Amino acid sequence: MSDPRPEFCFSDSPSMEDIRRLQSRFAAERDWNQFHQPRNLLLALVGEVGELAELFQWRGEVSEGLPDWTPSQKESLRHELSDVLIYLLELAEKCHVDLPRAVLTKMELNAKKYPVDRVQGSAKKYTEYGEEEQASSGGPQQGPG
Ligand SMILES: Nc1ccn([C@H]2C[C@H](O)[C@@H](COP(=O)(O)OP(=O)(O)OP(=O)(O)O)O2)c(=O)n1
């Protein structure tokens, strides 16, 4: 049975679950679940990431807030970011991944991997920290030969 709640009854900040539910209903109402299998959703997601990348293509670095972009370019950005999130949420659903919960778990792992006092102000990948400490402590170093 379809969800009895009206389609757009959210405050200014819909949750991930609200968006997932709307997209689920969008697909079901159109009999599109036959097309929305995980691999197809992944390809759709990648396509939308491509469209997002196209907006930034050849522009060089862009300042936070996109001060030089026109209103129409900013609207396109909102659309493409939304398409990416919509397909991502549906892909997670079709893979039976509880994405909000998985995200929190992953962020906990990230925080352990990158402790504040160890990585402060550095953008290095975590795999590089061990090498640096070994080098500064005179421990084993990799080199040619
Ligand atoms: N089979 C489909 C087709 C569309 N959508 C939804 C999810 C996306 O948010 C959006 C994607 O629509 P389009 O494929 O028309 O892509 P764009 O909106 O990016 O249009 P364009 O490619 O013209 O920029 O619509 C969907 O769920 N399933």
Backbone and ligand atoms as CSV (ligand in chain L), in Angstrom:
chain,resi,resn,atom,element,x,y,z
A,1,MET,N,N,0.847,-1.194,0.000
A,1,MET,CA,C,0.000,0.000,0.000
A,1,MET,C,C,0.884,1.247,0.000
A,2,SER,N,N,0.450,2.275,-0.721
A,2,SER,CA,C,1.324,3.443,-0.797
A,2,SER,C,C,1.198,4.286,0.481
A,3,ASP,N,N,2.221,5.070,0.708
A,3,ASP,CA,C,2.286,5.906,1.902
A,3,ASP,C,C,1.169,6.953,1.865
A,4,PRO,N,N,0.330,7.031,2.914
A,4,PRO,CA,C,-0.809,7.948,2.873
A,4,PRO,C,C,-0.426,9.414,3.081
A,5,ARG,N,N,0.806,9.673,3.514
A,5,ARG,CA,C,1.149,11.073,3.796
A,5,ARG,C,C,1.225,11.892,2.505
A,6,PRO,N,N,0.828,13.170,2.555
A,6,PRO,CA,C,0.946,13.980,1.351
A,6,PRO,C,C,2.402,14.079,0.909
A,7,GLU,N,N,2.576,14.328,-0.396
A,7,GLU,CA,C,3.916,14.162,-0.955
A,7,GLU,C,C,4.930,15.172,-0.408
A,8,PHE,N,N,4.577,16.442,-0.374
A,8,PHE,CA,C,5.540,17.446,0.066
A,8,PHE,C,C,4.990,18.160,1.298
A,9,CYS,N,N,5.192,17.550,2.437
A,9,CYS,CA,C,4.650,18.121,3.668
A,9,CYS,C,C,5.775,18.354,4.661
A,10,PHE,N,N,6.962,18.729,4.157
A,10,PHE,CA,C,8.107,18.831,5.044
A,10,PHE,C,C,8.390,20.267,5.414
A,11,SER,N,N,9.098,20.419,6.524
A,11,SER,CA,C,9.570,21.740,6.915
A,11,SER,C,C,10.724,22.103,5.980
A,12,ASP,N,N,11.500,23.091,6.351
A,12,ASP,CA,C,12.605,23.526,5.499
A,12,ASP,C,C,13.708,22.480,5.400
A,13,SER,N,N,13.776,21.561,6.349
A,13,SER,CA,C,14.886,20.607,6.361
A,13,SER,C,C,14.398,19.175,6.349
A,14,PRO,N,N,14.078,18.645,5.175
A,14,PRO,CA,C,13.697,17.235,5.123
A,14,PRO,C,C,14.878,16.366,5.539
A,15,SER,N,N,14.586,15.262,6.178
A,15,SER,CA,C,15.657,14.342,6.583
A,15,SER,C,C,16.025,13.446,5.398
A,16,MET,N,N,17.108,12.718,5.554
A,16,MET,CA,C,17.479,11.735,4.518
A,16,MET,C,C,16.343,10.741,4.329
A,17,GLU,N,N,15.731,10.361,5.448
A,17,GLU,CA,C,14.641,9.391,5.381
A,17,GLU,C,C,13.448,9.971,4.605
A,18,ASP,N,N,13.137,11.241,4.794
A,18,ASP,CA,C,12.056,11.874,4.020
A,18,ASP,C,C,12.349,11.777,2.521
A,19,ILE,N,N,13.587,12.091,2.167
A,19,ILE,CA,C,13.952,12.099,0.739
A,19,ILE,C,C,13.919,10.673,0.183
A,20,ARG,N,N,14.451,9.742,0.954
A,20,ARG,CA,C,14.425,8.337,0.510
A,20,ARG,C,C,12.986,7.887,0.263
A,21,ARG,N,N,12.108,8.255,1.174
A,21,ARG,CA,C,10.719,7.812,1.067
A,21,ARG,C,C,10.040,8.453,-0.160
A,22,LEU,N,N,10.303,9.737,-0.398
A,22,LEU,CA,C,9.713,10.399,-1.572
A,22,LEU,C,C,10.184,9.757,-2.875
A,23,GLN,N,N,11.479,9.462,-2.946
A,23,GLN,CA,C,12.002,8.857,-4.170
A,23,GLN,C,C,11.450,7.446,-4.345
A,24,SER,N,N,11.300,6.731,-3.233
A,24,SER,CA,C,10.753,5.382,-3.302
A,24,SER,C,C,9.335,5.443,-3.881
A,25,ARG,N,N,8.580,6.415,-3.424
A,25,ARG,CA,C,7.216,6.539,-3.933
A,25,ARG,C,C,7.204,7.012,-5.397
A,26,PHE,N,N,8.124,7.933,-5.731
A,26,PHE,CA,C,8.242,8.426,-7.106
A,26,PHE,C,C,8.448,7.251,-8.073
A,27,ALA,N,N,9.353,6.339,-7.701
A,27,ALA,CA,C,9.649,5.192,-8.563
A,27,ALA,C,C,8.469,4.220,-8.597
A,28,ALA,N,N,7.885,3.958,-7.425
A,28,ALA,CA,C,6.789,2.976,-7.368
A,28,ALA,C,C,5.588,3.456,-8.173
A,29,GLU,N,N,5.250,4.733,-8.062
A,29,GLU,CA,C,4.081,5.269,-8.772
A,29,GLU,C,C,4.228,5.151,-10.286
A,30,ARG,N,N,5.453,5.132,-10.756
A,30,ARG,CA,C,5.701,5.075,-12.201
A,30,ARG,C,C,6.031,3.660,-12.684
A,31,ASP,N,N,5.928,2.711,-11.781
A,31,ASP,CA,C,6.311,1.331,-12.086
A,31,ASP,C,C,7.747,1.270,-12.600
A,32,TRP,N,N,8.619,2.021,-11.942
A,32,TRP,CA,C,10.024,2.094,-12.362
A,32,TRP,C,C,10.953,1.227,-11.521
A,33,ASN,N,N,10.403,0.525,-10.532
A,33,ASN,CA,C,11.315,-0.323,-9.754
A,33,ASN,C,C,11.912,-1.427,-10.615
A,34,GLN,N,N,11.208,-1.764,-11.699
A,34,GLN,CA,C,11.767,-2.761,-12.626
A,34,GLN,C,C,13.085,-2.265,-13.232
A,35,PHE,N,N,13.274,-0.936,-13.314
A,35,PHE,CA,C,14.531,-0.382,-13.854
A,35,PHE,C,C,15.515,0.006,-12.750
A,36,HIS,N,N,14.986,0.267,-11.573
A,36,HIS,CA,C,15.823,0.811,-10.492
A,36,HIS,C,C,16.494,-0.295,-9.677
A,37,GLN,N,N,17.248,-1.129,-10.360
A,37,GLN,CA,C,18.044,-2.133,-9.646
A,37,GLN,C,C,19.390,-1.501,-9.306
A,38,PRO,N,N,20.122,-2.140,-8.374
A,38,PRO,CA,C,21.352,-1.504,-7.893
A,38,PRO,C,C,22.317,-1.057,-8.994
A,39,ARG,N,N,22.581,-1.918,-9.966
A,39,ARG,CA,C,23.593,-1.514,-10.961
A,39,ARG,C,C,23.112,-0.321,-11.787
A,40,ASN,N,N,21.817,-0.333,-12.172
A,40,ASN,CA,C,21.288,0.799,-12.932
A,40,ASN,C,C,21.335,2.085,-12.115
A,41,LEU,N,N,21.021,1.971,-10.838
A,41,LEU,CA,C,21.053,3.164,-9.985
A,41,LEU,C,C,22.475,3.689,-9.844
A,42,LEU,N,N,23.426,2.755,-9.750
A,42,LEU,CA,C,24.821,3.189,-9.661
A,42,LEU,C,C,25.222,3.939,-10.932
A,43,LEU,N,N,24.828,3.401,-12.087
A,43,LEU,CA,C,25.177,4.071,-13.350
A,43,LEU,C,C,24.504,5.442,-13.436
A,44,ALA,N,N,23.251,5.508,-12.988
A,44,ALA,CA,C,22.543,6.794,-12.991
A,44,ALA,C,C,23.258,7.783,-12.068
A,45,LEU,N,N,23.693,7.280,-10.916
A,45,LEU,CA,C,24.408,8.127,-9.959
A,45,LEU,C,C,25.698,8.667,-10.576
A,46,VAL,N,N,26.446,7.788,-11.205
A,46,VAL,CA,C,27.713,8.204,-11.817
A,46,VAL,C,C,27.453,9.230,-12.930
A,47,GLY,N,N,26.377,9.012,-13.691
A,47,GLY,CA,C,26.008,9.974,-14.740
A,47,GLY,C,C,25.743,11.343,-14.147
A,48,GLU,N,N,25.040,11.377,-13.030
A,48,GLU,CA,C,24.718,12.670,-12.414
A,48,GLU,C,C,25.972,13.311,-11.808
A,49,VAL,N,N,26.884,12.489,-11.278
A,49,VAL,CA,C,28.150,13.042,-10.786
A,49,VAL,C,C,28.904,13.685,-11.960
A,50,GLY,N,N,28.807,13.051,-13.132
A,50,GLY,CA,C,29.429,13.615,-14.332
A,50,GLY,C,C,28.821,14.972,-14.678
A,51,GLU,N,N,27.490,15.055,-14.592
A,51,GLU,CA,C,26.826,16.337,-14.886
A,51,GLU,C,C,27.237,17.400,-13.871
A,52,LEU,N,N,27.417,16.973,-12.631
A,52,LEU,CA,C,27.873,17.896,-11.582
A,52,LEU,C,C,29.290,18.389,-11.901
A,53,ALA,N,N,30.136,17.456,-12.286
A,53,ALA,CA,C,31.526,17.812,-12.599
A,53,ALA,C,C,31.582,18.772,-13.789
A,54,GLU,N,N,30.666,18.579,-14.728
A,54,GLU,CA,C,30.658,19.424,-15.919
A,54,GLU,C,C,30.466,20.905,-15.555
A,55,LEU,N,N,29.713,21.153,-14.498
A,55,LEU,CA,C,29.478,22.547,-14.098
A,55,LEU,C,C,30.773,23.227,-13.648
A,56,PHE,N,N,31.722,22.407,-13.158
A,56,PHE,CA,C,32.984,22.963,-12.647
A,56,PHE,C,C,34.094,22.905,-13.701
A,57,GLN,N,N,33.796,22.198,-14.791
A,57,GLN,CA,C,34.824,21.915,-15.783
A,57,GLN,C,C,35.398,23.200,-16.372
A,58,TRP,N,N,36.697,23.265,-16.459
A,58,TRP,CA,C,37.464,24.348,-17.101
A,58,TRP,C,C,37.352,25.689,-16.367
A,59,ARG,N,N,36.837,25.715,-15.197
A,59,ARG,CA,C,36.665,26.992,-14.519
A,59,ARG,C,C,37.825,27.316,-13.592
A,60,GLY,N,N,38.751,26.399,-13.405
A,60,GLY,CA,C,39.790,26.618,-12.407
A,60,GLY,C,C,39.203,26.469,-11.012
A,61,GLU,N,N,39.966,26.857,-9.993
A,61,GLU,CA,C,39.459,26.728,-8.626
A,61,GLU,C,C,38.326,27.723,-8.407
A,62,VAL,N,N,37.379,27.318,-7.590
A,62,VAL,CA,C,36.169,28.108,-7.372
A,62,VAL,C,C,36.103,28.454,-5.891
A,63,SER,N,N,35.825,29.716,-5.578
A,63,SER,CA,C,35.787,30.129,-4.167
A,63,SER,C,C,34.533,29.622,-3.481
A,64,GLU,N,N,34.659,29.445,-2.169
A,64,GLU,CA,C,33.505,29.006,-1.386
A,64,GLU,C,C,32.328,29.957,-1.590
A,65,GLY,N,N,31.155,29.384,-1.773
A,65,GLY,CA,C,29.950,30.194,-1.985
A,65,GLY,C,C,29.741,30.552,-3.452
A,66,LEU,N,N,30.693,30.219,-4.304
A,66,LEU,CA,C,30.581,30.429,-5.748
A,66,LEU,C,C,30.184,31.866,-6.109
A,67,PRO,N,N,30.948,32.860,-5.632
A,67,PRO,CA,C,30.544,34.252,-5.835
A,67,PRO,C,C,30.459,34.672,-7.309
A,68,ASP,N,N,31.213,33.987,-8.172
A,68,ASP,CA,C,31.221,34.403,-9.582
A,68,ASP,C,C,30.197,33.668,-10.431
A,69,TRP,N,N,29.434,32.788,-9.838
A,69,TRP,CA,C,28.462,32.022,-10.626
A,69,TRP,C,C,27.169,32.804,-10.784
A,70,THR,N,N,26.511,32.634,-11.931
A,70,THR,CA,C,25.219,33.293,-12.170
A,70,THR,C,C,24.124,32.530,-11.408
A,71,PRO,N,N,22.965,33.184,-11.191
A,71,PRO,CA,C,21.855,32.477,-10.546
A,71,PRO,C,C,21.484,31.202,-11.287
A,72,SER,N,N,21.536,31.237,-12.605
A,72,SER,CA,C,21.168,30.046,-13.362
A,72,SER,C,C,22.188,28.916,-13.163
A,73,GLN,N,N,23.465,29.272,-13.097
A,73,GLN,CA,C,24.490,28.240,-12.829
A,73,GLN,C,C,24.309,27.662,-11.425
A,74,LYS,N,N,23.952,28.519,-10.484
A,74,LYS,CA,C,23.735,28.029,-9.117
A,74,LYS,C,C,22.501,27.135,-9.053
A,75,GLU,N,N,21.506,27.446,-9.869
A,75,GLU,CA,C,20.325,26.583,-9.890
A,75,GLU,C,C,20.692,25.216,-10.467
A,76,SER,N,N,21.489,25.223,-11.529
A,76,SER,CA,C,21.934,23.939,-12.101
A,76,SER,C,C,22.691,23.129,-11.063
A,77,LEU,N,N,23.504,23.814,-10.290
A,77,LEU,CA,C,24.262,23.118,-9.241
A,77,LEU,C,C,23.313,22.468,-8.237
A,78,ARG,N,N,22.294,23.203,-7.827
A,78,ARG,CA,C,21.327,22.629,-6.868
A,78,ARG,C,C,20.671,21.387,-7.468
A,79,HIS,N,N,20.346,21.456,-8.752
A,79,HIS,CA,C,19.703,20.311,-9.405
A,79,HIS,C,C,20.631,19.103,-9.437
A,80,GLU,N,N,21.861,19.324,-9.837
A,80,GLU,CA,C,22.779,18.183,-9.991
A,80,GLU,C,C,23.136,17.565,-8.636
A,81,LEU,N,N,23.358,18.416,-7.631
A,81,LEU,CA,C,23.627,17.875,-6.294
A,81,LEU,C,C,22.433,17.045,-5.822
A,82,SER,N,N,21.246,17.527,-6.120
A,82,SER,CA,C,20.036,16.809,-5.693
A,82,SER,C,C,19.925,15.472,-6.405
A,83,ASP,N,N,20.186,15.463,-7.713
A,83,ASP,CA,C,20.111,14.200,-8.461
A,83,ASP,C,C,21.072,13.170,-7.867
A,84,VAL,N,N,22.273,13.636,-7.523
A,84,VAL,CA,C,23.270,12.721,-6.949
A,84,VAL,C,C,22.747,12.136,-5.638
A,85,LEU,N,N,22.207,12.997,-4.784
A,85,LEU,CA,C,21.728,12.516,-3.482
A,85,LEU,C,C,20.535,11.576,-3.648
A,86,ILE,N,N,19.640,11.920,-4.550
A,86,ILE,CA,C,18.446,11.085,-4.760
A,86,ILE,C,C,18.861,9.672,-5.179
A,87,TYR,N,N,19.753,9.590,-6.176
A,87,TYR,CA,C,20.166,8.250,-6.634
A,87,TYR,C,C,20.992,7.538,-5.566
A,88,LEU,N,N,21.805,8.289,-4.824
A,88,LEU,CA,C,22.609,7.664,-3.766
A,88,LEU,C,C,21.696,7.040,-2.704
A,89,LEU,N,N,20.691,7.781,-2.293
A,89,LEU,CA,C,19.787,7.265,-1.263
A,89,LEU,C,C,19.021,6.046,-1.770
A,90,GLU,N,N,18.607,6.102,-3.026
A,90,GLU,CA,C,17.858,4.946,-3.544
A,90,GLU,C,C,18.775,3.745,-3.741
A,91,LEU,N,N,20.008,4.005,-4.165
A,91,LEU,CA,C,20.964,2.901,-4.302
A,91,LEU,C,C,21.183,2.227,-2.946
A,92,ALA,N,N,21.365,3.032,-1.918
A,92,ALA,CA,C,21.560,2.461,-0.580
A,92,ALA,C,C,20.338,1.638,-0.184
A,93,GLU,N,N,19.165,2.168,-0.451
A,93,GLU,CA,C,17.935,1.440,-0.085
A,93,GLU,C,C,17.878,0.095,-0.799
A,94,LYS,N,N,18.162,0.112,-2.105
A,94,LYS,CA,C,18.051,-1.121,-2.883
A,94,LYS,C,C,19.151,-2.118,-2.531
A,95,CYS,N,N,20.203,-1.632,-1.870
A,95,CYS,CA,C,21.261,-2.534,-1.375
A,95,CYS,C,C,21.026,-2.893,0.086
A,96,HIS,N,N,19.889,-2.478,0.631
A,96,HIS,CA,C,19.542,-2.724,2.040
A,96,HIS,C,C,20.599,-2.161,2.992
A,97,VAL,N,N,21.082,-0.980,2.652
A,97,VAL,CA,C,21.997,-0.266,3.549
A,97,VAL,C,C,21.219,0.873,4.204
A,98,ASP,N,N,21.263,0.917,5.536
A,98,ASP,CA,C,20.664,2.032,6.265
A,98,ASP,C,C,21.692,3.164,6.223
A,99,LEU,N,N,21.538,4.060,5.259
A,99,LEU,CA,C,22.609,5.020,4.993
A,99,LEU,C,C,22.857,5.991,6.147
A,100,PRO,N,N,21.841,6.584,6.772
A,100,PRO,CA,C,22.155,7.474,7.899
A,100,PRO,C,C,22.967,6.768,8.985
A,101,ARG,N,N,22.606,5.535,9.302
A,101,ARG,CA,C,23.341,4.793,10.328
A,101,ARG,C,C,24.762,4.473,9.841
A,102,ALA,N,N,24.867,4.051,8.579
A,102,ALA,CA,C,26.187,3.712,8.026
A,102,ALA,C,C,27.097,4.945,8.017
A,103,VAL,N,N,26.511,6.101,7.726
A,103,VAL,CA,C,27.314,7.332,7.685
A,103,VAL,C,C,27.863,7.658,9.076
A,104,LEU,N,N,27.025,7.510,10.090
A,104,LEU,CA,C,27.500,7.805,11.450
A,104,LEU,C,C,28.630,6.857,11.848
A,105,THR,N,N,28.460,5.576,11.518
A,105,THR,CA,C,29.511,4.598,11.818
A,105,THR,C,C,30.808,4.967,11.114
A,106,LYS,N,N,30.688,5.343,9.845
A,106,LYS,CA,C,31.889,5.671,9.065
A,106,LYS,C,C,32.554,6.928,9.618
A,107,MET,N,N,31.758,7.890,10.047
A,107,MET,CA,C,32.354,9.119,10.587
A,107,MET,C,C,33.081,8.844,11.904
A,108,GLU,N,N,32.569,7.881,12.677
A,108,GLU,CA,C,33.288,7.480,13.898
A,108,GLU,C,C,34.641,6.875,13.536
A,109,LEU,N,N,34.622,6.026,12.507
A,109,LEU,CA,C,35.883,5.417,12.053
A,109,LEU,C,C,36.848,6.496,11.559
A,110,ASN,N,N,36.321,7.467,10.803
A,110,ASN,CA,C,37.173,8.550,10.292
A,110,ASN,C,C,37.846,9.302,11.441
A,111,ALA,N,N,37.058,9.567,12.482
A,111,ALA,CA,C,37.597,10.333,13.612
A,111,ALA,C,C,38.706,9.558,14.315
A,112,LYS,N,N,38.566,8.223,14.362
A,112,LYS,CA,C,39.627,7.414,14.989
A,112,LYS,C,C,40.873,7.385,14.107
A,113,LYS,N,N,40.635,7.332,12.798
A,113,LYS,CA,C,41.743,7.248,11.848
A,113,LYS,C,C,42.519,8.567,11.780
A,114,TYR,N,N,41.817,9.649,11.972
A,114,TYR,CA,C,42.427,10.982,11.897
A,114,TYR,C,C,42.239,11.718,13.228
A,115,PRO,N,N,42.976,11.320,14.279
A,115,PRO,CA,C,42.805,11.993,15.578
A,115,PRO,C,C,43.203,13.470,15.462
A,116,VAL,N,N,42.433,14.332,16.099
A,116,VAL,CA,C,42.625,15.780,15.963
A,116,VAL,C,C,44.068,16.183,16.237
A,117,ASP,N,N,44.632,15.674,17.345
A,117,ASP,CA,C,45.964,16.147,17.730
A,117,ASP,C,C,47.053,15.658,16.781
A,118,ARG,N,N,46.752,14.614,16.038
A,118,ARG,CA,C,47.786,14.046,15.164
A,118,ARG,C,C,47.785,14.682,13.768
A,119,VAL,N,N,46.636,15.121,13.311
A,119,VAL,CA,C,46.532,15.528,11.897
A,119,VAL,C,C,46.217,17.019,11.731
A,120,GLN,N,N,46.196,17.721,12.843
A,120,GLN,CA,C,45.839,19.141,12.840
A,120,GLN,C,C,46.486,19.898,11.679
A,121,GLY,N,N,45.674,20.501,10.832
A,121,GLY,CA,C,46.196,21.365,9.775
A,121,GLY,C,C,46.880,20.636,8.635
A,122,SER,N,N,46.807,19.320,8.609
A,122,SER,CA,C,47.460,18.570,7.538
A,122,SER,C,C,46.424,17.790,6.734
A,123,ALA,N,N,46.590,17.792,5.420
A,123,ALA,CA,C,45.637,17.083,4.562
A,123,ALA,C,C,46.171,15.734,4.108
A,124,LYS,N,N,47.220,15.262,4.773
A,124,LYS,CA,C,47.806,13.973,4.358
A,124,LYS,C,C,46.836,12.823,4.564
A,125,LYS,N,N,46.985,11.803,3.740
A,125,LYS,CA,C,46.230,10.562,3.901
A,125,LYS,C,C,46.786,9.828,5.119
A,126,TYR,N,N,45.902,9.089,5.812
A,126,TYR,CA,C,46.337,8.456,7.065
A,126,TYR,C,C,47.504,7.493,6.866
A,127,THR,N,N,47.601,6.916,5.669
A,127,THR,CA,C,48.679,5.954,5.419
A,127,THR,C,C,50.050,6.641,5.440
A,128,GLU,N,N,50.085,7.953,5.253
A,128,GLU,CA,C,51.363,8.661,5.221
A,128,GLU,C,C,51.888,8.993,6.616
A,129,TYR,N,N,51.035,8.964,7.633
A,129,TYR,CA,C,51.500,9.361,8.960
A,129,TYR,C,C,52.508,8.387,9.521
A,130,GLY,N,N,52.243,7.083,9.349
A,130,GLY,CA,C,53.163,6.077,9.865
A,130,GLY,C,C,54.540,6.257,9.270
A,131,GLU,N,N,54.595,6.503,7.957
A,131,GLU,CA,C,55.890,6.662,7.273
A,131,GLU,C,C,56.661,7.829,7.849
A,132,GLU,N,N,55.947,8.946,8.086
A,132,GLU,CA,C,56.615,10.145,8.585
A,132,GLU,C,C,57.185,9.904,9.978
A,133,GLU,N,N,56.395,9.210,10.841
A,133,GLU,CA,C,56.875,8.969,12.193
A,133,GLU,C,C,58.064,8.024,12.196
A,134,GLN,N,N,58.004,7.027,11.307
A,134,GLN,CA,C,59.131,6.101,11.215
A,134,GLN,C,C,60.389,6.841,10.790
A,135,ALA,N,N,60.229,7.772,9.810
A,135,ALA,CA,C,61.390,8.504,9.307
A,135,ALA,C,C,61.975,9.382,10.415
A,136,SER,N,N,61.083,10.098,11.161
A,136,SER,CA,C,61.601,11.026,12.168
A,136,SER,C,C,62.179,10.291,13.377
A,137,SER,N,N,61.745,9.023,13.583
A,137,SER,CA,C,62.304,8.287,14.720
A,137,SER,C,C,63.497,7.429,14.298
A,138,GLY,N,N,63.904,7.580,13.054
A,138,GLY,CA,C,65.044,6.814,12.561
A,138,GLY,C,C,64.731,5.351,12.315
A,139,GLY,N,N,63.441,5.025,12.274
A,139,GLY,CA,C,63.000,3.650,12.047
A,139,GLY,C,C,63.182,3.248,10.602
A,140,PRO,N,N,62.674,2.072,10.256
A,140,PRO,CA,C,62.866,1.565,8.890
A,140,PRO,C,C,62.316,2.521,7.847
A,141,GLN,N,N,63.103,2.771,6.822
A,141,GLN,CA,C,62.650,3.664,5.766
A,141,GLN,C,C,62.686,2.940,4.434
A,142,GLN,N,N,61.746,3.333,3.587
A,142,GLN,CA,C,61.745,2.731,2.255
A,142,GLN,C,C,62.672,3.529,1.370
A,143,GLY,N,N,63.387,2.855,0.570
A,143,GLY,CA,C,64.230,3.562,-0.376
A,143,GLY,C,C,64.519,2.658,-1.551
A,144,PRO,N,N,65.173,3.216,-2.570
A,144,PRO,CA,C,65.446,2.371,-3.733
A,144,PRO,C,C,66.375,1.232,-3.335
A,145,GLY,N,N,66.162,0.134,-3.971
A,145,GLY,CA,C,67.014,-1.030,-3.718
A,145,GLY,C,C,66.496,-1.699,-2.509
L,1,LIG,N1,N,14.430,6.549,-14.608
L,1,LIG,C1,C,14.486,7.650,-13.844
L,1,LIG,C2,C,14.596,8.904,-14.411
L,1,LIG,C3,C,14.657,10.008,-13.587
L,1,LIG,N2,N,14.618,9.867,-12.246
L,1,LIG,C4,C,14.696,11.007,-11.350
L,1,LIG,C5,C,15.881,10.951,-10.399
L,1,LIG,C6,C,16.746,12.148,-10.747
L,1,LIG,O1,O,16.624,13.123,-9.700
L,1,LIG,C7,C,16.144,12.735,-12.010
L,1,LIG,C8,C,16.958,12.414,-13.221
L,1,LIG,O2,O,16.239,12.828,-14.368
L,1,LIG,P1,P,16.915,12.835,-15.805
L,1,LIG,O3,O,17.412,11.490,-16.139
L,1,LIG,O4,O,15.931,13.471,-16.738
L,1,LIG,O5,O,18.224,13.720,-15.636
L,1,LIG,P2,P,18.366,15.291,-15.377
L,1,LIG,O6,O,17.264,15.769,-14.474
L,1,LIG,O7,O,19.779,15.468,-14.927
L,1,LIG,O8,O,18.111,15.938,-16.801
L,1,LIG,P3,P,19.240,16.314,-17.882
L,1,LIG,O9,O,19.993,15.042,-18.151
L,1,LIG,O10,O,18.457,16.814,-19.056
L,1,LIG,O11,O,20.109,17.351,-17.238
L,1,LIG,O12,O,14.829,12.183,-12.115
L,1,LIG,C9,C,14.477,8.598,-11.705
L,1,LIG,O13,O,14.404,8.448,-10.484
L,1,LIG,N3,N,14.437,7.521,-12.502
